[in-house]
Amino acid sequence: MAVIIDLDHTSAITHGGQQLNLFNAKYQDYCYLPLMVFEGLSGKLITAILRPGRNTHWQGECGHSQRS
């Protein structure tokens, strides 16, 4: 039985002085970049991991996918 995991990131624009509220050049705004983990066949959300806004889209994804 195979399990398909879909990793997606999205920008969450922030307002004010939240911790880890960092400028992201790609989105030209201050934001968080949460990593969303979905089950690939059903599309159901498994978990979301809040990441600072300065991460690029690939930073941290491999490390999170290797956790057991």
Residue, then its C-alpha position, 0 to 999 in steps of 0.5 A: m500500500a502506497v501513501i502519497i504525501d503532498l507538500d505545499h507552501t502558501s504565503a500568509i501575509t501578516h500585519g503588525g509586529q508578530q514574531l518571525n514576521l519577515f519580508n519575503a522578496k518573492y511576495q514583496d510583503y511581510c508574511y509567514l510561509p506555512l508548510m501544508v501537508f496533505e494526503g495525496l489521494s483524498g486531499k485531506l490536511i494532515t498538518a500545517i507547520l508554521r515557518p518564518g516568511r524568509n524561507t524559500h519554498w524548499q527550505g525545511e520540506c525535506g527535513h520535515s518529510q523525513r520525520s517518523 
